[in-house]
């Protein structure tokens, strides 16, 4: 007996359309009669005489699930079919229906009684008759995606260096030579010349910078920064 397990093919060759062909072949093998495939809205003309035949009518797709996987995407859906019989006597049609029920149970095929509302059958273009609904689950995978390169977490701390310049003055306002100017908490330092000027690097971005002044003799020193700073 042909297998009716859900079709899966990452290359896309076994798709939803192929599931109907597989189901048609299975019906032909278990019922031993011709099987005509059609879809809702395109039902074959009814016939009263001749040998009994099975009609496999595709009703539509439902329960579509799209599942992204690591390297491809899997699409799973449930296809709904209706199986009924034409030709032969009512007794022959009923016998085929019972044979289909047994075969479906042995093959683990999900089936259920078809709707019995006349309006439902009228919408299909035929009349109420013994039939079964068959649900067929299929899945297809997209082509594999290229594996993304491994990622590394990089943590970087950047400090914006800026230059501070100015003069060191004595309490009298005169330039102070020989004063050491240091940036508190940083490596920047400079010694003033005769004009009292200095130039140091401060690596603190826009934050306030504390300067430390030292001199062998002078006290009360103050800093006059250049206006550009």
C-alpha positions as CSV (number, residue, x, y, z in Angstrom):
1,X,0.0,0.0,0.0
2,X,1.5,3.4,-0.9
3,X,2.6,5.6,1.9
4,X,0.6,8.7,2.6
5,X,3.1,10.4,5.0
6,X,3.5,14.1,4.6
7,X,5.7,15.0,1.7
8,X,8.8,17.0,2.5
9,X,11.4,18.2,0.0
10,X,13.8,21.1,0.5
11,X,14.2,21.4,-3.2
12,X,10.5,22.2,-3.7
13,X,9.9,19.3,-6.1
14,X,7.3,17.6,-3.8
15,X,4.8,20.4,-3.2
16,X,1.1,20.8,-2.5
17,X,0.1,19.8,-6.0
18,X,2.0,16.5,-5.8
19,X,0.1,15.6,-2.7
20,X,-3.1,15.4,-4.7
21,X,-1.5,13.1,-7.3
22,X,-0.2,10.8,-4.5
23,X,-3.7,10.7,-2.9
24,X,-5.2,9.9,-6.3
25,X,-2.9,7.0,-6.8
26,X,-3.6,5.7,-3.4
27,X,-7.3,5.8,-3.9
28,X,-7.0,3.9,-7.2
29,X,-4.9,1.1,-5.5
30,X,-7.2,0.6,-2.5
31,X,-10.6,0.9,-4.4
32,X,-9.7,-0.8,-7.6
33,X,-11.7,1.7,-9.7
34,X,-11.0,4.7,-11.8
35,X,-10.3,8.0,-9.9
36,X,-11.1,11.4,-11.4
37,X,-9.4,14.4,-9.8
38,X,-11.1,17.8,-9.9
39,X,-11.5,20.8,-7.6
40,X,-14.4,22.8,-6.2
41,X,-16.2,24.6,-8.9
42,X,-15.0,22.3,-11.6
43,X,-16.8,19.1,-10.8
44,X,-17.4,16.5,-13.5
45,X,-20.8,15.9,-14.9
46,X,-22.9,13.5,-12.9
47,X,-23.7,10.2,-14.5
48,X,-26.1,7.5,-13.4
49,X,-25.0,4.5,-15.4
50,X,-21.7,2.8,-16.2
51,X,-19.1,1.4,-13.8
52,X,-18.5,3.1,-10.5
53,X,-15.8,5.6,-10.3
54,X,-14.3,7.7,-7.4
55,X,-14.2,11.5,-7.7
56,X,-11.4,13.2,-5.7
57,X,-12.3,16.9,-5.3
58,X,-9.8,19.3,-3.8
59,X,-11.6,21.8,-1.6
60,X,-8.8,24.1,-0.6
61,X,-5.9,24.8,1.8
62,X,-6.2,25.7,5.4
63,X,-4.0,25.8,8.6
64,X,-1.0,27.2,6.8
65,X,2.0,27.5,9.2
66,X,5.3,29.2,8.2
67,X,8.2,28.2,10.4
68,X,11.6,29.8,10.0
69,X,14.4,27.4,10.8
70,X,18.1,27.9,11.1
71,X,19.0,27.7,7.4
72,X,15.6,27.4,5.6
73,X,11.9,28.1,6.1
74,X,9.3,25.3,6.4
75,X,5.7,25.8,5.1
76,X,3.2,23.3,6.4
77,X,-0.5,23.2,5.3
78,X,-3.5,21.1,5.5
79,X,-5.2,20.2,2.2
80,X,-8.9,19.3,2.3
81,X,-10.4,16.8,-0.2
82,X,-13.8,15.3,-0.8
83,X,-14.2,11.8,-2.1
84,X,-17.5,10.5,-3.5
85,X,-18.6,8.0,-6.1
86,X,-20.5,8.1,-9.4
87,X,-21.9,5.4,-11.5
88,X,-22.9,1.9,-10.6
89,X,-25.7,1.2,-8.2
90,X,-26.3,2.9,-4.8
91,X,-25.2,-0.4,-3.2
92,X,-21.9,-0.4,-5.1
93,X,-21.2,3.1,-4.1
94,X,-21.9,2.3,-0.5
95,X,-19.6,-0.7,-0.7
96,X,-16.8,1.5,-2.1
97,X,-17.3,4.0,0.7
98,X,-17.0,1.3,3.3
99,X,-13.9,0.0,1.7
100,X,-12.4,3.5,1.7
101,X,-13.1,3.8,5.4
102,X,-11.3,0.6,6.2
103,X,-8.3,1.5,4.0
104,X,-8.1,5.0,5.5
105,X,-8.0,3.5,9.0
106,X,-5.2,1.1,8.0
107,X,-3.1,3.8,6.4
108,X,-3.7,6.3,9.2
109,X,-5.4,8.7,6.8
110,X,-7.5,11.4,8.5
111,X,-11.0,11.3,7.2
112,X,-14.5,12.4,8.4
113,X,-18.1,12.3,7.1
114,X,-18.8,14.9,4.5
115,X,-21.3,17.7,5.3
116,X,-24.9,16.7,4.7
117,X,-26.3,20.2,4.0
118,X,-27.9,20.3,0.5
119,X,-26.8,23.9,0.1
120,X,-23.2,22.9,0.7
121,X,-23.4,20.3,-2.1
122,X,-25.3,22.7,-4.3
123,X,-22.3,25.1,-4.1
124,X,-20.1,22.3,-5.4
125,X,-22.5,21.9,-8.4
126,X,-23.8,18.4,-7.4
127,X,-26.3,16.7,-5.2
128,X,-26.0,15.2,-1.8
129,X,-24.4,11.7,-1.9
130,X,-22.3,9.4,0.4
131,X,-18.9,10.9,0.7
132,X,-15.9,11.3,2.9
133,X,-13.7,14.4,3.7
134,X,-10.0,13.6,3.7
135,X,-7.4,16.0,5.3
136,X,-3.9,15.8,3.9
137,X,-0.9,17.5,5.6
138,X,2.0,18.4,3.5
139,X,5.2,20.4,4.1
140,X,7.8,22.0,1.9
141,X,11.1,23.7,2.7
142,X,12.7,26.6,1.0
143,X,16.2,26.3,-0.5
144,X,18.9,26.4,2.2
145,X,20.2,29.8,3.0
146,X,24.0,30.4,3.3
147,X,25.1,30.1,6.8
148,X,25.8,33.5,8.3
149,X,29.4,34.0,9.5
150,X,29.9,33.7,13.3
151,X,29.5,37.0,15.1
152,X,31.6,38.4,17.9
153,X,30.7,40.9,20.4
154,X,33.1,43.8,20.4
155,X,33.1,46.3,23.3
156,X,35.2,49.4,22.7
157,X,35.6,52.4,25.0
158,X,36.6,55.6,23.2
159,X,37.8,58.8,24.8
160,X,38.0,62.0,22.8
161,X,41.4,63.7,23.4
162,X,41.5,67.5,23.4
163,X,44.3,69.9,23.8
164,X,44.2,72.5,26.7
165,X,46.5,75.5,26.5
166,X,46.9,78.7,28.5
167,X,49.0,80.5,31.0
168,X,49.9,80.1,34.7
169,X,49.9,83.4,36.5
170,X,51.3,84.6,39.8
171,X,48.9,86.3,42.3
172,X,50.3,89.6,40.9
173,X,49.1,88.7,37.3
174,X,52.6,88.1,36.0
175,X,53.6,84.9,34.1
176,X,54.9,82.1,36.3
177,X,57.8,80.1,34.8
178,X,58.7,76.6,36.0
179,X,55.2,75.6,37.1
180,X,54.2,72.0,36.4
181,X,50.7,71.6,35.1
182,X,49.1,68.2,35.4
183,X,45.7,66.8,34.3
184,X,44.1,65.2,37.4
185,X,43.5,61.5,36.8
186,X,45.4,61.6,33.4
187,X,48.9,61.4,32.0
188,X,48.9,64.9,30.5
189,X,51.5,67.3,32.0
190,X,53.6,70.3,31.0
191,X,56.1,72.8,32.5
192,X,55.6,76.5,31.8
193,X,58.3,78.6,30.2
194,X,59.2,82.2,30.8
195,X,55.9,83.4,29.3
196,X,54.0,81.0,31.7
197,X,52.4,79.2,28.8
198,X,51.5,75.5,28.8
199,X,49.9,73.0,26.5
200,X,48.6,69.6,27.8
201,X,46.4,66.8,26.5
202,X,43.1,66.0,28.3
203,X,41.4,62.7,27.4
204,X,38.0,63.4,28.9
205,X,35.8,64.4,26.0
206,X,33.6,67.3,26.9
207,X,33.8,66.6,30.7
208,X,35.3,69.2,33.0
209,X,39.1,68.9,33.5
210,X,40.8,69.5,36.8
211,X,44.4,70.9,36.5
212,X,46.9,70.5,39.3
213,X,49.6,73.3,39.6
214,X,52.8,72.8,41.5
215,X,55.9,75.1,41.8
216,X,59.0,74.9,44.0
217,X,58.4,78.4,45.5
218,X,55.4,80.2,44.2
219,X,52.0,79.9,45.8
220,X,48.5,81.2,44.9
221,X,48.9,80.3,41.3
222,X,46.0,80.5,38.9
223,X,45.3,79.3,35.3
224,X,44.2,81.5,32.4
225,X,43.0,79.2,29.7
226,X,43.0,80.2,26.1
227,X,39.5,81.3,24.9
228,X,39.5,78.7,22.1
229,X,39.5,76.0,24.8
